[in-house]
Amino acid sequence: MRVHVISDMEGVSGIVKPEQTSGGDPMYDEGRRLYTEEINAAVRGAKAAGATEIVVMDCHGAGKGWMFNSLVPDLLDPACEYVVQEEWTEYTEFLEQGCDAALFVGMHAMAGTPDGVMNHTVSGQAWQNLWFNGTAVGETGINAALCGTWGCPVLLVTGDEASCREGRELLGDGLTTVAVKKGLGARSARQIAPLRARELIEEGARRALGDLTAVAPYDPGRPCEIRVEYKNTMAPQKLRHAAGVDIVGPREIVVRAADWWTAWQRFFCFDSE
């Protein structure tokens, strides 16, 4: 069984402040250790479930030299391999080769979620709202669509209660979720102690992989329309000459294609520059 662990930092137990997730800040080292150990918990659970190949992909944009490179390599469980990518959603090789399941660890809720700890949609982007064929999504939805492009189901989501709720609403009740904290606001939470959180994640990963058919691979639909509402008017102006991108309002763009992956590629890397 081949398992892809896709991770973010804001949904980890013990992490509630931006200083814990920003490369170079004094509290970042603490955040990295907490982050890595939750990844290890998912790896242990996957291994216990029979995984023979486990690849971890860090999707946290910490900035500076830590961009998608926040894991502490010396602390990683040796049962996994890990990827450091240059651009988010760039690495697809493992999925293309054929992957049985994906486990999402440390996820956060989409921008505007009242009880979502450090809620946002794609760090570094001025996005207020994002829709795939009319369905509002956050980063869980983006990563799920990436996996679904190659037929890989998402079986586990861990993070705060809001991100777990978001995952179930998008992917269905067959999804296994592990909430490690309850958001009291964007920068505060009631949390499960990290040692206990790791136990829950390990057990959740093992249980989730017991049924590879519990969740269908996520496909936003074909053809696919991606709509983005920005927080300002500057970002859409950058895309006014991008092929396949329609500016439909002062702060909104629409991209249409035969499938999600084609639509995503038409604007995301250009928009990230």
N, C-alpha and C positions, 0 to 999 in steps of 0.2 A: 504493500500500500504506500503510495506516494502522497505526502502531505505538505501543503504550502502554508506556512505560518506568516501572516501579514500583520504587521504591528504598527501601532501609533503610541504616543507617549502620554497624552493628556488623560487617558482613561485608566491609568495605573493607580493602584492604591498608594496613598501617601503623597500624590502629586495633585496640587491645587493651585499653585502659583506659577505665573509665566517664567519667573526666574529659575524654576526647576526644569524648564524645557528649552531654554535659550542657550545656545552654545557659548561658552566662555563666562557665563554668570557664575558667581560663587556657589549657588545652590544646584547648579547643573550636574555636578558630579554625583550628588545624592540622587537626583532624578534618574541619571543613567543607570545607577546600580539597581534602583527599584524596578526600572524598566526591564533590564536584562533578566532579573530573577523571575519576573512574570512570564517572560518568553520561555525561560527554562522550565517553568511549571507546565506550560503547554506542550513543550517538547517531551517531557517525561510522560505526560498523559498520552500523547500520540504514540510514543514508543510502547507503552503498556498496552495500547489498543492494537498493536501489530504493525505499526508503520515501519517500513524498511528504508525509506528515504525521506528526510525532512529538510526542507529548505526554508530559512527564515528571510523575510524581506522587510527591512526597516523602512517605514514610510513616513518617518517624522522629519519635517523640515526644520532642523535646529539652527540653521544658518552657519555662516563661516565654514570652516573645514569640517564641521560636524553634520553637514547637510546629508540626510539619509544615512548617517554614520554614527548614531547615538548609542549603539550597543557597546558594552564593554567586552571586547573579544576574550580576554583572559577568564572571564566569568561564565562564558557560554557553555552550555552542556555539549560535550563532545559528540553527542548523538546527532547533532544537526550540522548543516552547512549554512552559511549566511551570505547575503548579497548586499553590496553597497552600490547603489545606482547613482547616476548623475542627475537624471530628471525623474520626477514622480510618474508612475505608470510606464516607465521605459522598459523595465525588465519583464519579458514575457516568455523567455526560453523554457522555463520549467513547465509553464502552462501549455505551451505549444507541444512539448514532448509527451504530454498526457499526465494529468494530475488527478488523483482520486477525490481529494477534498481540500478545502481551505479552512483555516482557523484564524479568526480575527481577534487580536489581543490588544487591549489598551485603547479601545475606540472612544471617540467623543461624539456628541450630538451635533447636528447641523446648526448653522448660524441662526440665531433668534430663538433657540429653545430655552425657555425660562429657567428650567432646572438642570440645564446642561452645563457641567463644569467645563470652563474654557471653551464654550461652544463656538464653532466657526465652520466654514466650508472652504477648505483648501487654504492653508497658511500661505501668506504672501500674495493672495489674490484679493481684489476688492469686490468679492462676490457677496451679495445679500441673499439671493435665492437662486436655486438651480433645479431644473426640471428635466426629466427624461420622459418624453411622450406624455407630458402633463402631470407626472408624478413627482412631487417634491422629494429630493434626495440630498444627502450629505456625503461625507467621505465613505461611509459604509456602503452606500449605493454605488459610488464610483468604483470602489474596489470589487464589489460583488459583480458589477457589469464587466469589469476586466476579466475576472475569473470565468464568468459565464460565457464570454466570447469563445473560450476553448472548452466549454462543457464541464467546468469544474464547479461543484456546489459548495456554498459556504455553510458549514455545519455548526459553527460556534462563533459567538460574539461576546467579548468581555469588555467591561468598562463601567461607567456609571449607570444608574438606573435609566436615565434618559436615552443613552445610546443603545442599551439593551432593548428598550421599548421600540426605538426607531428600527432596529434590526428585525424584530418580530413583525412589525407592521409592514415592512417591505418584503420580507422573505417567508413569512408564515409561522404558524405555531410549532412547526417541526423543528425550528431552529433552537438549539441549546444556547442559553445565555447565562452568564455569570456576572452579576452586579457586585462590584467591589466597593462602591460608595454611592451615597445618595446626595445629589447636588442640592445645596441650600441657596445657591446663587452661582454666578459665573466664576467666583474665586473662593468658594467655600463649600465644604461637604462634610457629611458624617460618614466615616470610613471604617471599613473592616481592616484590622491590623494586617500588615503585609504578609506575615507568616501564614495567617489563616487564609488570606486571599489567594495565596499561591496554592494551598491545599485544595481550595474550591476550583481553581482554574485547572489544576492537574486532573481532578476527578471529572470536571466538565468536559475536558478534551477527550479523555478516555471514553466517557459515556457517549459523546457526540459521534465519535468515529465507530461506534457499535452499529450504526445504521447509516450507510452511505446514501440511502435513498430518502432520508427524512426530509430533505429540502431539495427542490429542483434547482438546477443551475439558473441563475438570474439572467433573463433577457428582457431589456426594457421594451422590446417590440421592434418589428420590422415592417416598413421603414422606420427610422428613428429620428425624432426631433429633439435636439438639445436646446433648451432656452436658459439664458443666464440673465439675471437682473443684478446690475452692479450698484455699488454704493455711491458712485459718482459718474460723471459724464466723460472723464478722461480715458478710462479703460476701453470703452467701445470705440472711441476715436482711433485708438491704436490698431483696431481690426478693420477699419473702413476699406482697406485695399486687400484684405485676405480673401482668397477665392473660397466661395461656398459659404461665406458668413454674411447674413443679412442683419443690418441694424434696423430694428423695428421700433425703437423709441430712444429717447435721450440716454437711457441707462440700460437698454435691453438689446440683446442679440439673439438670433436664432440660427442654428446650423442644422441642416437636414441631409440625411444620407440613407443608403439602403440598410445600413446596420449601425449599431452604436459605436463600434470601434472606428469605423470610417469617419463618422461624424466627430468623434472625440479628437482624432488625429488632425482634423482640418483646422482646429483652432487652439487646442490646449498648449502645445509647445510654443506657438507663436505668441500666445497670450502670456506665457510665463516669462518671456524675455524682458 
